[in-house]
Amino acid sequence: MRKIARYLIFAQNQSNFTAITLNDNFDKILNMTHYDSFNECVNSLKSGTIILTENKKEKIESDWTTLINGETFIVLDDLNNIPKILSHFKNNNIQLVYKPKNHFNNPLDSGYRDMILHVKYQNGHLMKIQINIKPMLQAKENFTQKHYEEAHTLDAKRKKENRAFTPEEQQQVDELDRKAKDVHDKAWMESIKQNTSNLIATKLFMNKKSLNQNIYFEYNDSPAIWEKPHYPVIYKNSKADEPKSIMDWILNRRTISKDEFDKLMKIHGGHHV
């Protein structure tokens, strides 16, 4: 059987990352390595990775679940190890709070795929955990770095002039949409090629969603509407707001039906005119 290395990675203010190697059963910490950036850390890892952000400890603990603090990434090369992760949580009295959100089966419009877990410790502490594959995490990080300035410029000019996108700017946004989908679909196909035994991956190949036809979306668990060339509108806690940035919108939105949108609006108390 092929041996798989596993890591925990801690970050303080998105810097000074620390990778901790685990054994194949996710129940023993073996050693520790330091990195200067998230991208360097991810690109240096071998198969089967666990990344913990917003935390940093110098002392190696016996149980890595006690170290989780902040948003956490568990990065695997074989998604069939997901039950092993869930079993390890159960054995350490960490409960699932909600039904897992499976974006491997229902990817975001950008083609980005992951699985989101919300867990609860015995002391009541809540934690968000993202399960992913290394090629997908690398693709998102590299795409964001490459196109950040372009997206930031589009945002800044529109906000300064308090207007919708011009036709030319909307064309740029649509092109960023297409590029994001291309790089994430390519990452997904790469993971399938590397792991033909992956039961989830072999059933899913490409994200066939249209990027231009629908106006109803889910964005970070909130309902949203995008009526081009206007900026997207997010409804949360009875208020209408904008996404963090056009880049964040491109990477993290998911197309939904009008019925799904209406259900989310009832939860958030929003009203769309």
C-alpha positions, 0 to 999 in steps of 0.5 A: 500500500502506498504511504501517504504523508499528512500535515497540519499547517498553522498560520498567524495572520496569514504568515509563518505557516507550520506544517506538521506531518501525521501518520496514515491514520490521522491519529499521531503527529510525527514532525514539524516544518515551517513555511513563509507563505500559504502558497509555498506551504501548499505547493511543498506538500505531499499527498494528504494534507491538513491545513489549519489557519489562524493558529500557530504552536511550537509544541507538538501535541499528541492529538491534532484535533486539539490544535484546530482553531480558526478556518481549517483545510483538510487536503487529500488526494483520495476523497475516499479518506473522508469517512476516516476523517469523520470517524476520527472526529467522532472518536474525539467527541467532535460533532457535526453541527449541520449536514456537510455541504458537498461542492464535489457533487455540486460545484460553485460556478467558478468550478471550485469544489470542496466539502464544508463541515461545521463541527462542535467541540465538547466545550461548545467551540464551533469550527468550520472545516473545508475538505479539499484536494491539493490541485484545487487549492493550488488552482484557487490560490494561483488564480487569485494571485494572478488576477487580484490586481485586475479585479481590484482595479475594476472594483475600485473604479466602480465604487469611486464613481458609484455606478454599474460596470461599463460594457467593457468592464462587464466583459472583463468580469465575464472573462475572469469568470471564464478563466476561473472556471477553466483553471478549477475544471483543469485542477479537477480533471488532474485529480481524476487522472491521478486517482482513478479509484476516487469514487466521487471523482469518477462520477463527476468530470466537468462543471457544465453550468452556464455562467451567464443565464441565471440571476439567482445565486448563493454566496457564503450561505446568503441569497444574492442577485446579479443583474448585469451590468449592475454589481451583485447584491447580497441579502443577509439579516434583512439588509442588502449589501455587496460581496467582499469584492468581485474576485470573492464573488467570482470564486465563491458564488453558486447558481441556484433556482428561484425557489432556492433563492426564495427559501434563503430570502425567508431565512435572511428576512430580505426583500428583493424589489 
